[in-house]
Amino acid sequence: MNDDRILWKAPEHGYREHSADWYWAAGIITISLAIAFFILGNALLSIIVILGVGTLLVSAKRPMSFVECELSAQGIRTNGTLYPWDTLLSFWVDESTDKKTGAVTRIILLTSKKPLAPQIIIPLGNDAPMEDIRATLAHMLEEQPQVEPVAHRLMRMLGF
């Protein structure tokens, strides 16, 4: 690869406008679970559930922000974090369509050699030069089919 860089911006996460009913439902389910865990004698799990869902609700309210991504001779960079080519094993470009809204989500799935971050997910916006990105990645890494982690798909399905 020469010194050319491929740059693009993509939404950090999909943003959905949530109604007040959605927040009420999430709150009622959370409080119900917390009370049930407390009654069963697991107060710590009650606290963890409340804190976890509270954090998710705050992040769901956060407006959409954009991530700056770059492919270069050094590796792939997203929001200032560089993933050098020698720390990566393979890649896969995944496109999925939301059945309700019809919105297309495109991401790059990278398999890393690092044990604490085995899979890296990088968003691709609608304006990203797909052919150039795929060609560059294929030149540097092996293309291997991968699937998005279940937790990410579940969170997207729940509206987070």
ROGU-44591 format. One record per residue: residue in one letter; x negated, y negated, z negated of N, C-alpha, C in turn. Coordinates in Angstrom, 1 decimal, decimal comma. Layout:
ROGU-44591
R_A_X_Y_Z_X_Y_Z_X_Y_Z $
...
END
This chain:
ROGU-44591
R_M_-0,9_1,2_0,0_0,0_0,0_0,0_-0,9_-1,2_0,0 $
R_N_-0,6_-2,2_0,8_-1,3_-3,4_0,8_-0,9_-4,4_-0,3 $
R_D_-1,3_-5,6_-0,2_-1,0_-6,6_-1,2_0,4_-7,2_-1,1 $
R_D_1,2_-6,7_-0,2_2,5_-7,2_-0,1_3,3_-6,8_-1,3 $
R_R_4,2_-7,6_-1,7_5,1_-7,3_-2,9_6,5_-7,4_-2,4 $
R_I_7,3_-6,6_-3,0_8,8_-6,6_-2,7_9,4_-7,1_-4,0 $
R_L_10,2_-8,2_-3,9_10,8_-8,8_-5,0_12,3_-8,7_-4,9 $
R_W_13,1_-8,6_-6,0_14,5_-8,7_-5,9_15,0_-8,9_-7,3 $
R_K_16,2_-9,4_-7,4_16,9_-9,7_-8,6_18,2_-8,8_-8,6 $
R_A_18,5_-8,3_-9,8_19,6_-7,4_-9,9_20,3_-7,7_-11,3 $
R_P_21,6_-7,5_-11,4_22,3_-7,6_-12,7_21,7_-6,6_-13,7 $
R_E_21,5_-7,0_-14,9_20,9_-6,1_-15,9_21,9_-5,0_-16,2 $
R_H_23,1_-5,3_-16,2_24,2_-4,3_-16,5_25,4_-4,8_-15,8 $
R_G_26,3_-3,8_-15,5_27,6_-4,2_-15,0_28,4_-5,0_-16,0 $
R_Y_29,1_-6,1_-15,6_29,8_-6,9_-16,6_31,3_-6,7_-16,3 $
R_R_32,1_-6,4_-17,3_33,5_-6,3_-17,1_34,2_-7,3_-18,1 $
R_E_35,2_-7,9_-17,7_36,0_-8,8_-18,6_36,9_-7,9_-19,4 $
R_H_36,9_-8,0_-20,7_37,7_-7,1_-21,5_38,8_-7,9_-22,1 $
R_S_40,0_-7,3_-22,2_41,1_-8,0_-22,8_41,1_-7,9_-24,3 $
R_A_41,9_-8,6_-25,0_42,0_-8,5_-26,4_42,4_-7,1_-26,9 $
R_D_43,2_-6,5_-26,1_43,6_-5,1_-26,5_42,5_-4,1_-26,5 $
R_W_41,5_-4,3_-25,6_40,4_-3,4_-25,5_39,5_-3,6_-26,8 $
R_Y_39,4_-4,8_-27,3_38,6_-5,1_-28,5_39,4_-4,5_-29,7 $
R_W_40,7_-4,7_-29,7_41,5_-4,2_-30,8_41,4_-2,7_-30,9 $
R_A_41,5_-2,0_-29,7_41,4_-0,6_-29,7_40,1_-0,1_-30,2 $
R_A_39,0_-0,7_-29,7_37,7_-0,3_-30,2_37,5_-0,5_-31,7 $
R_G_38,1_-1,6_-32,2_38,0_-1,9_-33,7_38,8_-0,9_-34,5 $
R_I_40,0_-0,6_-34,0_40,8_0,4_-34,8_40,2_1,8_-34,8 $
R_I_39,7_2,2_-33,6_39,0_3,5_-33,6_37,8_3,5_-34,5 $
R_T_37,0_2,4_-34,5_35,8_2,4_-35,3_36,2_2,4_-36,8 $
R_I_37,1_1,6_-37,2_37,5_1,6_-38,6_38,1_2,9_-39,1 $
R_S_38,9_3,5_-38,2_39,4_4,9_-38,5_38,3_5,9_-38,7 $
R_L_37,4_5,9_-37,8_36,2_6,8_-37,9_35,4_6,6_-39,2 $
R_A_35,2_5,3_-39,5_34,4_4,9_-40,7_35,2_5,4_-42,0 $
R_I_36,5_5,2_-42,0_37,3_5,6_-43,2_37,2_7,1_-43,3 $
R_A_37,4_7,8_-42,2_37,4_9,3_-42,2_36,0_9,8_-42,7 $
R_F_34,9_9,2_-42,3_33,6_9,7_-42,7_33,4_9,4_-44,2 $
R_F_33,9_8,2_-44,6_33,8_7,8_-46,0_34,6_8,8_-46,9 $
R_I_35,8_9,1_-46,5_36,6_10,1_-47,3_36,0_11,5_-47,4 $
R_L_35,3_11,8_-46,3_34,6_13,1_-46,2_33,2_13,1_-47,0 $
R_G_32,9_11,9_-47,6_31,7_11,8_-48,4_30,5_11,4_-47,6 $
R_N_30,6_10,9_-46,5_29,5_10,5_-45,7_29,5_9,0_-45,4 $
R_A_29,2_8,2_-46,5_29,2_6,8_-46,4_28,2_6,2_-45,5 $
R_L_27,0_6,9_-45,4_25,9_6,4_-44,5_26,4_6,4_-43,1 $
R_L_27,0_7,5_-42,7_27,5_7,6_-41,3_28,6_6,6_-41,0 $
R_S_29,4_6,3_-42,0_30,4_5,2_-41,9_29,8_3,9_-41,5 $
R_I_28,7_3,6_-42,3_28,0_2,3_-42,1_27,3_2,3_-40,7 $
R_I_26,7_3,4_-40,3_26,1_3,5_-39,0_27,1_3,3_-37,9 $
R_V_28,3_4,0_-38,0_29,3_3,8_-37,0_29,7_2,4_-36,8 $
R_I_30,0_1,7_-37,9_30,4_0,3_-37,9_29,3_-0,6_-37,3 $
R_L_28,1_-0,4_-37,7_27,0_-1,2_-37,2_26,8_-0,9_-35,7 $
R_G_26,8_0,3_-35,3_26,6_0,7_-33,9_27,7_0,2_-33,0 $
R_V_28,9_0,4_-33,3_30,0_-0,1_-32,5_30,1_-1,7_-32,5 $
R_G_29,8_-2,2_-33,6_29,7_-3,7_-33,7_28,7_-4,3_-32,8 $
R_T_27,5_-3,6_-32,7_26,5_-4,1_-31,8_26,9_-3,9_-30,4 $
R_L_27,6_-2,8_-30,0_28,1_-2,6_-28,7_29,1_-3,6_-28,3 $
R_L_30,0_-4,0_-29,2_31,0_-5,0_-28,9_30,4_-6,4_-28,7 $
R_V_29,4_-6,7_-29,4_28,7_-8,0_-29,2_28,0_-7,9_-27,9 $
R_S_27,3_-6,8_-27,5_26,7_-6,8_-26,2_27,7_-6,7_-25,0 $
R_A_28,9_-6,2_-25,3_29,9_-6,2_-24,2_30,4_-7,6_-24,0 $
R_K_30,3_-8,4_-24,9_30,8_-9,8_-24,8_29,8_-10,7_-24,1 $
R_R_28,5_-10,3_-24,1_27,4_-11,0_-23,5_27,6_-11,2_-22,0 $
R_P_27,4_-12,4_-21,5_27,6_-12,5_-20,1_26,5_-11,8_-19,3 $
R_M_26,7_-11,6_-18,0_25,8_-10,9_-17,2_24,5_-11,7_-17,0 $
R_S_23,4_-11,0_-17,2_22,1_-11,6_-16,9_21,4_-10,9_-15,8 $
R_F_20,4_-11,5_-15,2_19,7_-10,9_-14,1_18,3_-10,5_-14,4 $
R_V_17,8_-9,4_-13,9_16,5_-8,8_-14,1_15,7_-9,1_-12,8 $
R_E_14,5_-9,6_-13,0_13,6_-9,7_-11,9_12,7_-8,5_-11,7 $
R_C_12,7_-7,9_-10,5_12,0_-6,7_-10,3_11,0_-6,9_-9,2 $
R_E_9,9_-6,1_-9,2_8,8_-6,3_-8,2_8,1_-5,0_-8,0 $
R_L_7,9_-4,6_-6,8_7,0_-3,5_-6,4_5,7_-4,1_-5,8 $
R_S_4,6_-3,6_-6,3_3,3_-4,1_-5,9_2,3_-3,0_-5,9 $
R_A_1,1_-3,3_-5,5_0,0_-2,2_-5,5_-0,3_-1,7_-6,9 $
R_Q_0,0_-2,5_-8,0_-0,2_-2,1_-9,3_0,8_-1,2_-9,9 $
R_G_2,1_-1,3_-9,4_3,2_-0,5_-9,9_4,5_-1,2_-9,7 $
R_I_5,4_-0,8_-10,6_6,8_-1,5_-10,5_6,9_-2,3_-11,8 $
R_R_7,4_-3,5_-11,6_7,5_-4,4_-12,8_9,0_-4,8_-12,9 $
R_T_9,5_-4,8_-14,1_10,9_-5,2_-14,3_10,9_-6,1_-15,6 $
R_N_11,4_-7,3_-15,5_11,4_-8,2_-16,6_10,1_-8,3_-17,4 $
R_G_9,0_-8,4_-16,6_7,7_-8,5_-17,2_7,0_-7,3_-17,7 $
R_T_7,7_-6,1_-17,7_7,1_-4,9_-18,1_6,6_-4,2_-16,9 $
R_L_5,3_-3,8_-16,8_4,7_-3,2_-15,7_4,6_-1,7_-16,0 $
R_Y_5,1_-0,9_-15,0_5,0_0,6_-15,0_4,0_0,9_-14,0 $
R_P_2,7_1,2_-14,3_1,7_1,5_-13,3_2,0_2,8_-12,6 $
R_W_1,6_2,9_-11,3_1,9_4,1_-10,5_1,3_5,4_-11,2 $
R_D_0,2_5,3_-11,8_-0,4_6,5_-12,4_0,3_7,0_-13,6 $
R_T_1,3_6,3_-14,1_2,1_6,7_-15,3_3,4_7,3_-14,9 $
R_L_3,7_7,3_-13,5_5,0_7,8_-13,0_4,8_9,0_-12,2 $
R_L_5,8_9,9_-12,3_5,7_11,2_-11,6_6,6_11,2_-10,3 $
R_S_7,8_10,7_-10,4_8,7_10,8_-9,3_9,8_9,7_-9,4 $
R_F_10,6_9,6_-8,3_11,7_8,6_-8,2_12,9_9,2_-7,5 $
R_W_14,0_8,5_-7,7_15,2_8,8_-7,0_16,1_7,6_-7,0 $
R_V_16,7_7,3_-5,8_17,6_6,1_-5,7_19,0_6,7_-5,8 $
R_D_19,7_6,2_-6,8_21,1_6,7_-7,0_22,1_5,6_-6,7 $
R_E_23,1_6,0_-6,0_24,3_5,1_-5,7_25,5_5,8_-6,2 $
R_S_26,3_5,1_-7,0_27,6_5,6_-7,5_28,6_4,6_-7,4 $
R_T_29,9_5,0_-7,1_31,0_4,1_-6,9_32,0_4,3_-8,1 $
R_D_32,4_3,2_-8,7_33,3_3,2_-9,8_34,7_3,5_-9,1 $
R_K_35,4_4,5_-9,6_36,7_4,9_-9,0_37,8_3,9_-9,2 $
R_K_37,7_3,2_-10,3_38,7_2,2_-10,6_38,6_0,9_-9,8 $
R_T_37,4_0,4_-9,9_37,1_-0,9_-9,2_36,5_-0,8_-7,8 $
R_G_35,9_0,3_-7,5_35,3_0,4_-6,2_33,9_-0,2_-6,1 $
R_A_33,4_-0,7_-7,3_32,1_-1,3_-7,3_31,0_-0,3_-7,2 $
R_V_30,0_-0,6_-6,4_28,9_0,3_-6,2_27,7_-0,1_-7,1 $
R_T_27,2_0,9_-7,8_26,1_0,7_-8,7_24,9_1,4_-8,1 $
R_R_23,8_0,7_-7,8_22,6_1,3_-7,3_21,5_1,1_-8,2 $
R_I_20,8_2,2_-8,5_19,7_2,2_-9,5_18,5_3,0_-9,0 $
R_I_17,3_2,7_-9,5_16,2_3,6_-9,3_15,9_4,3_-10,5 $
R_L_15,8_5,6_-10,4_15,5_6,5_-11,6_14,0_6,9_-11,4 $
R_L_13,2_6,6_-12,4_11,8_6,9_-12,4_11,5_7,9_-13,5 $
R_T_10,8_9,0_-13,2_10,3_9,9_-14,2_8,9_9,5_-14,6 $
R_S_8,7_9,3_-15,9_7,5_8,9_-16,4_6,7_10,0_-17,1 $
R_K_5,4_9,8_-17,2_4,6_10,8_-17,9_4,6_10,6_-19,4 $
R_K_5,1_9,4_-19,8_5,1_9,0_-21,2_6,2_9,8_-21,9 $
R_P_5,9_10,4_-23,1_6,9_11,2_-23,8_8,0_10,4_-24,4 $
R_L_7,7_9,2_-24,8_8,7_8,4_-25,5_9,7_7,6_-24,5 $
R_A_9,3_7,6_-23,2_10,1_7,0_-22,2_10,1_7,9_-20,9 $
R_P_10,8_9,1_-21,0_10,7_10,0_-19,9_11,4_9,6_-18,7 $
R_Q_12,4_8,8_-18,8_13,1_8,3_-17,6_13,3_6,8_-17,7 $
R_I_13,0_6,1_-16,6_13,1_4,6_-16,6_14,2_4,3_-15,5 $
R_I_15,1_3,4_-15,9_16,2_3,1_-15,0_16,0_1,6_-14,6 $
R_I_15,9_1,4_-13,3_15,7_0,0_-12,8_16,9_-0,3_-11,9 $
R_P_17,6_-1,4_-12,2_18,8_-1,7_-11,4_18,4_-2,3_-10,0 $
R_L_19,2_-2,0_-9,0_19,1_-2,6_-7,7_20,3_-3,4_-7,4 $
R_G_20,1_-4,6_-7,0_21,3_-5,5_-6,7_21,7_-5,2_-5,3 $
R_N_22,8_-5,8_-4,8_23,3_-5,6_-3,5_22,4_-6,2_-2,4 $
R_D_21,5_-7,1_-2,8_20,7_-7,8_-1,9_19,3_-7,2_-1,8 $
R_A_19,0_-6,2_-2,6_17,7_-5,6_-2,6_17,4_-4,9_-1,2 $
R_P_16,2_-5,1_-0,7_15,8_-4,4_0,6_15,6_-2,9_0,4 $
R_M_16,7_-2,2_0,5_16,6_-0,7_0,2_15,6_0,1_1,0 $
R_E_15,5_-0,2_2,3_14,6_0,6_3,2_13,2_0,4_2,8 $
R_D_12,8_-0,9_2,5_11,4_-1,2_2,1_11,1_-0,6_0,7 $
R_I_12,1_-0,7_-0,2_11,9_-0,2_-1,5_11,7_1,3_-1,5 $
R_R_12,6_2,0_-0,8_12,5_3,5_-0,7_11,2_3,9_0,0 $
R_A_10,8_3,2_1,1_9,6_3,5_1,8_8,3_3,4_0,9 $
R_T_8,3_2,3_0,2_7,2_2,0_-0,7_7,1_3,1_-1,8 $
R_L_8,3_3,4_-2,4_8,3_4,4_-3,5_7,9_5,7_-3,0 $
R_A_8,4_6,1_-1,8_8,0_7,4_-1,2_6,5_7,5_-0,9 $
R_H_5,9_6,3_-0,6_4,5_6,3_-0,3_3,7_6,6_-1,6 $
R_M_4,2_6,1_-2,7_3,4_6,1_-4,0_3,8_7,3_-4,9 $
R_L_5,1_7,8_-4,8_5,6_8,8_-5,7_6,4_9,9_-4,9 $
R_E_6,6_11,0_-5,5_7,4_12,1_-4,9_8,8_11,8_-5,2 $
R_E_9,6_12,0_-4,1_11,1_11,8_-4,3_11,7_13,1_-4,7 $
R_Q_12,3_13,0_-5,9_13,0_14,2_-6,5_14,4_13,8_-7,0 $
R_P_15,3_14,6_-6,6_16,7_14,3_-7,1_16,8_14,3_-8,7 $
R_Q_17,4_13,2_-9,2_17,6_13,1_-10,6_19,0_12,6_-10,8 $
R_V_19,4_12,7_-12,1_20,8_12,2_-12,4_20,6_11,1_-13,5 $
R_E_21,5_10,2_-13,5_21,5_9,2_-14,5_21,9_9,8_-15,8 $
R_P_21,3_9,4_-16,9_21,6_10,0_-18,2_23,1_9,9_-18,6 $
R_V_23,6_11,0_-19,2_25,0_11,0_-19,6_25,4_9,8_-20,4 $
R_A_24,5_9,4_-21,3_24,9_8,2_-22,2_25,1_7,0_-21,4 $
R_H_24,3_6,8_-20,3_24,5_5,6_-19,5_25,8_5,7_-18,7 $
R_R_26,1_6,8_-18,2_27,4_7,0_-17,4_28,6_6,8_-18,4 $
R_L_28,5_7,4_-19,6_29,6_7,3_-20,5_29,8_5,8_-20,9 $
R_M_28,7_5,1_-21,2_28,9_3,7_-21,6_29,5_2,9_-20,4 $
R_R_29,1_3,2_-19,2_29,7_2,5_-18,1_31,2_2,8_-17,9 $
R_M_31,5_4,1_-18,2_32,9_4,5_-18,1_33,8_3,9_-19,2 $
R_L_33,2_3,7_-20,4_33,9_3,0_-21,5_34,0_1,5_-21,3 $
R_G_33,3_1,0_-20,4_33,3_-0,5_-20,2_32,3_-1,3_-20,9 $
R_F_31,2_-0,7_-21,3_30,1_-1,4_-21,9_29,0_-1,7_-20,9 $
END
